[in-house]
């Protein structure tokens, strides 16, 4: 039985979810899958520094986070990370020697530096990196990596412009759960009223910005069915439930916490309003669900916005006072939504988790 070691960590849920999603495909193909959180299992100090630091800065000091993201987008950062992860690298090297995987897959950019260094020192195992955003930060860049999986051809071009051999880059998409790949026609036929269905998501951390978005939506003159997903933020969920416990004319409001049924909610929706995290965007693309973006964490998410809006996959609203104008325009001009769905269907047609497994087999045989 072939073995694959999948390495990730939890700075945002997208990296781990991508790892979870692709794990199942390797298991179905007869692989033994070993999962490893390279921060949690190696250093409590680094775990608090990077994971807690990310959550606090992204939630409460987004401009500071964005500035740090921009300033660290240089080759010098990789040299610094080599020092920071010196002991972590030694522990991962021991793990690799212990489990002896046939191939290694990474879904977090910080682990790229570690594996690239080990490859440079003689590690004879193929390594695949999945880029979980639509533009690659410098921490993803390492010429010793055997293959990169990207979410789009644009991401591929971006990596190639930074020195990665284009023959090693494959636009197979960020892996999502199998449920997002299913066509649930029974849900589509259930939409038998004249309400416009909006899915409002706050990300896994439950950013409170959606409360301002919701307030604007409830002032819209059209019939709206709004499903709000608050993620892990129970306080946000309870505040919204208390504030909107009364009925509202021409509005149907459903407020949820963390949900495992995002695929069904997307299937039922006409539009998703969300921050542009790489995994959420990929899930929406896979469902051919048009996106409206009212806020983004500076850094990788603002780069995602640039990619999505420039290709006609999403609409960005930088002023909430314009939100209902955009919504009204989409409701009054359904062909605009159809155009977006068509463009989304073209990019999602390239996505394939099976091709990632096939690539792994080829690298092992090579």
C-alpha positions in Angstrom: 0.0 0.0 0.0 1.3 3.4 -1.0 1.6 6.1 1.7 1.1 9.8 1.5 2.0 12.3 4.2 -0.3 15.3 4.2 1.1 18.3 6.1 -0.9 21.4 7.1 -1.9 23.6 10.0 -4.7 25.9 11.2 -4.1 29.6 10.3 -7.6 29.8 9.0 -9.6 26.7 8.2 -9.0 26.6 4.5 -5.6 24.9 4.7 -6.9 22.0 6.8 -10.2 21.7 4.9 -8.2 21.3 1.6 -6.1 18.6 3.3 -9.3 16.9 4.6 -10.9 17.0 1.2 -8.0 15.5 -0.8 -7.3 12.8 1.9 -10.5 11.0 1.0 -9.5 10.7 -2.6 -6.2 9.2 -1.8 -7.8 6.7 0.6 -10.3 5.7 -2.2 -7.3 5.1 -4.4 -5.7 2.7 -2.0 -3.3 5.0 -0.2 -2.6 5.0 3.5 -3.0 8.6 4.5 -0.9 10.1 7.4 -2.0 13.6 8.5 0.3 15.9 10.3 -0.2 19.4 11.8 3.4 20.7 11.6 2.9 23.5 14.2 0.5 21.8 16.7 2.6 18.6 16.8 6.0 20.3 17.0 5.9 23.7 18.9 3.4 25.2 21.3 5.2 28.5 21.1 5.1 28.7 17.3 1.5 27.4 17.3 0.4 30.4 19.5 2.5 32.8 17.6 1.2 32.0 14.1 -2.3 30.6 14.7 -3.4 32.9 17.5 -1.5 35.8 15.9 -3.3 35.3 12.6 -6.7 35.1 14.2 -6.2 38.2 16.3 -4.6 40.3 13.7 -7.0 39.3 10.9 -10.1 39.9 13.1 -9.1 43.0 15.0 -6.2 44.6 13.2 -6.7 43.7 9.5 -4.8 46.7 8.2 -1.8 45.7 10.3 -2.1 42.1 9.0 -2.3 43.4 5.4 0.8 45.5 5.8 2.7 42.5 7.3 1.5 40.3 4.5 2.8 42.8 1.9 6.1 43.4 3.7 6.8 39.7 4.0 6.1 38.9 0.3 9.9 38.8 -0.4 12.6 36.1 -0.7 14.1 37.3 2.6 11.0 35.9 4.5 11.9 32.4 3.4 15.4 32.8 4.8 13.9 34.1 8.1 11.5 31.2 8.2 14.4 28.7 7.8 15.7 30.0 11.2 12.3 30.1 12.8 11.5 26.5 11.8 15.0 25.1 12.4 13.8 22.6 15.1 10.5 22.0 13.5 12.3 20.9 10.3 14.4 18.4 12.3 11.2 16.9 13.8 9.5 16.6 10.4 12.6 15.0 9.0 12.4 12.4 11.8 8.7 11.9 11.1 9.4 11.3 7.4 12.1 8.7 8.2 9.7 7.0 10.6 6.6 6.7 8.4 8.5 6.5 5.1 5.8 8.0 2.8 5.9 7.5 -0.9 4.9 11.1 -1.5 4.3 14.3 0.6 1.5 16.8 0.0 1.4 20.3 1.6 -1.5 22.7 2.0 0.2 25.4 4.0 2.9 27.8 2.6 5.0 27.8 5.8 5.6 24.0 5.3 6.9 24.7 1.8 10.1 26.3 3.3 10.6 23.2 5.5 10.2 20.7 2.7 12.1 22.7 0.2 15.1 22.8 2.6 14.9 19.0 3.2 14.7 18.4 -0.5 17.8 20.5 -1.0 19.6 18.5 1.6 18.8 15.2 -0.2 15.3 14.1 0.7 14.3 11.7 -2.1 10.5 12.0 -1.8 8.3 13.8 -4.3 6.5 16.8 -2.8 3.2 18.4 -4.0 2.1 21.9 -2.8 -1.5 23.0 -3.0 -1.8 26.8 -3.2 -4.9 27.7 -1.3 -5.3 31.3 -2.7 -5.5 32.8 -6.1 -2.2 34.5 -5.9 0.9 32.9 -4.4 2.8 34.6 -1.6 6.6 34.3 -1.6 6.4 31.7 1.1 5.0 29.3 -1.5 8.1 29.7 -3.7 10.7 27.0 -3.7 12.3 25.5 -6.9 12.9 22.2 -5.1 9.2 21.4 -5.0 8.1 18.8 -7.5 4.6 20.0 -8.3 2.2 22.8 -7.6 -1.6 22.6 -7.7 -3.3 26.0 -8.3 -6.9 27.3 -8.4 -6.6 29.0 -11.8 -4.4 29.6 -14.8 -3.8 33.1 -13.4 -2.2 31.6 -10.3 -0.1 29.3 -12.5 1.1 32.3 -14.5 1.9 34.1 -11.2 4.0 31.2 -9.9 5.8 30.9 -13.2 6.6 34.7 -13.1 8.3 34.1 -9.8 10.6 31.4 -11.1 8.7 28.1 -10.8 8.9 25.9 -13.9 5.4 26.1 -15.6 5.7 22.3 -16.4 5.5 21.7 -12.6 2.3 23.7 -12.2 -1.2 22.2 -12.6 -4.5 24.2 -12.5 -6.5 21.4 -10.9 -8.2 23.6 -8.3 -8.2 23.8 -4.5 -9.7 20.5 -3.2 -13.2 20.8 -1.8 -15.5 18.2 -0.2 -17.2 15.7 -2.6 -20.6 17.2 -1.6 -19.7 20.4 -3.5 -19.2 18.4 -6.7 -22.7 16.8 -6.6 -25.6 18.2 -8.6 -28.6 18.3 -6.2 -31.5 18.8 -8.6 -34.0 18.2 -5.8 -32.8 21.3 -4.0 -33.0 23.4 -7.1 -36.6 22.4 -7.9 -37.6 23.3 -4.3 -37.1 27.0 -5.1 -40.7 27.5 -6.2 -41.4 31.1 -4.9 -40.4 34.6 -6.0 -37.8 35.2 -3.2 -34.2 35.9 -4.2 -32.0 33.6 -2.1 -28.9 35.1 -0.6 -26.3 33.1 1.4 -24.4 35.5 3.8 -21.2 34.0 5.2 -18.7 35.3 7.7 -15.9 32.9 7.4 -14.9 30.2 9.9 -13.9 32.9 12.5 -17.3 34.6 12.2 -16.3 38.1 11.4 -18.9 40.6 12.8 -18.8 42.7 9.6 -21.8 40.6 8.3 -24.1 42.2 10.9 -23.6 45.5 9.0 -24.2 43.7 5.7 -27.4 42.1 7.0 -28.7 45.4 8.2 -28.4 46.8 4.7 -30.0 43.8 3.1 -33.0 44.0 5.3 -33.6 47.5 3.9 -33.8 46.2 0.4 -37.2 46.5 -1.3 -37.2 43.1 -2.9 -38.3 39.8 -1.5 -35.2 38.2 0.0 -34.6 34.9 1.7 -31.3 35.4 3.6 -29.4 32.6 5.2 -26.7 33.9 7.6 -23.8 31.5 8.6 -21.9 32.9 11.6 -19.2 30.2 11.7 -17.8 29.5 15.2 -18.8 32.9 16.5 -21.6 32.0 18.9 -21.8 35.5 20.3 -22.5 36.9 16.8 -25.2 34.3 16.2 -27.0 35.0 19.5 -26.8 38.8 19.0 -28.4 38.4 15.5 -31.1 36.1 16.8 -32.0 38.5 19.5 -32.0 41.6 17.2 -34.0 40.0 14.5 -36.5 37.8 16.4 -39.4 39.7 14.9 -41.0 39.0 11.5 -40.2 41.4 8.6 -42.2 42.1 5.5 -40.8 40.4 2.3 -37.9 39.0 4.2 -37.2 35.4 5.3 -34.2 35.2 7.6 -32.4 32.1 8.8 -29.5 32.6 11.2 -27.1 29.6 11.7 -23.9 29.0 13.5 -21.3 26.6 12.3 -22.8 24.5 9.5 -21.7 21.3 7.8 -24.3 21.8 5.0 -22.7 24.7 3.2 -22.9 22.7 -0.1 -26.7 22.4 0.2 -27.1 26.1 1.2 -25.0 27.1 -1.8 -27.1 24.9 -4.1 -30.2 26.6 -2.9 -28.8 30.2 -3.2 -28.9 32.7 -6.1 -26.0 34.6 -4.7 -23.3 34.3 -2.0 -22.1 37.3 0.0 -18.9 36.5 1.7 -15.3 37.5 2.4 -13.1 35.9 -0.3 -11.2 33.2 1.5 -9.6 30.8 -1.0 -11.6 27.7 0.0 -15.0 29.5 0.2 -14.4 31.0 -3.2 -13.5 27.6 -4.6 -16.6 26.1 -3.2 -18.7 28.8 -4.7 -16.9 28.4 -8.1 -17.5 24.6 -8.0 -21.2 25.3 -7.4 -21.2 28.0 -10.1 -22.6 30.4 -7.5 -21.9 34.2 -8.2 -20.2 36.1 -5.5 -20.6 39.5 -4.0 -17.8 40.6 -1.8 -18.5 43.4 0.8 -15.2 43.1 2.8 -11.9 41.4 2.6 -9.0 40.9 5.0 -6.1 42.9 3.5 -3.4 40.6 2.1 -4.3 37.4 0.3 -8.0 38.1 0.3 -7.6 41.5 -1.4 -5.5 39.7 -4.0 -8.3 37.2 -4.4 -10.7 40.1 -5.0 -8.5 41.4 -7.8 -8.5 38.0 -9.5 -12.3 37.4 -9.1 -13.5 40.8 -10.2 -11.1 41.2 -13.1 -12.4 37.9 -14.5 -16.0 38.6 -13.9 -16.5 35.9 -11.3 -17.5 38.3 -8.5 -18.7 41.8 -7.7 -16.9 43.9 -5.1 -18.6 46.5 -3.0 -16.3 48.8 -1.1 -19.1 51.0 0.2 -22.1 49.2 2.0 -24.4 52.1 0.8 -24.0 50.6 -2.7 -24.9 47.1 -1.6 -28.6 47.2 -2.3 -28.0 49.0 -5.6 -25.9 46.0 -6.7 -28.4 43.5 -5.4 -31.3 45.3 -7.2 -29.3 45.3 -10.5 -28.8 41.6 -10.3 -32.4 40.8 -9.5 -33.6 43.1 -12.3 -31.1 41.7 -14.8 -31.0 38.0 -14.3 -28.8 37.7 -17.4 -26.0 39.3 -15.5 -26.2 36.4 -13.0 -26.3 33.9 -15.9 -23.1 35.4 -17.4 -21.3 35.1 -14.1 -22.5 31.5 -13.7 -21.2 30.6 -17.2 -17.8 32.1 -16.4 -17.7 30.2 -13.2 -18.6 26.9 -14.9 -15.7 27.4 -17.3 -13.1 27.7 -14.6 -14.7 24.9 -12.4 -14.6 22.5 -15.4 -10.8 22.4 -15.0 -11.0 21.3 -11.3 -10.3 17.7 -10.5 -9.2 15.9 -7.4 -8.8 12.7 -9.3 -6.1 14.4 -11.4 -4.2 15.4 -8.2 -4.1 11.7 -7.3 -3.1 10.7 -10.8 -0.3 13.3 -10.7 0.9 11.8 -7.3 1.1 8.3 -8.9 3.1 9.7 -11.8 5.6 11.4 -9.5 6.0 8.2 -7.4 6.6 6.1 -10.5 9.0 8.7 -11.9 
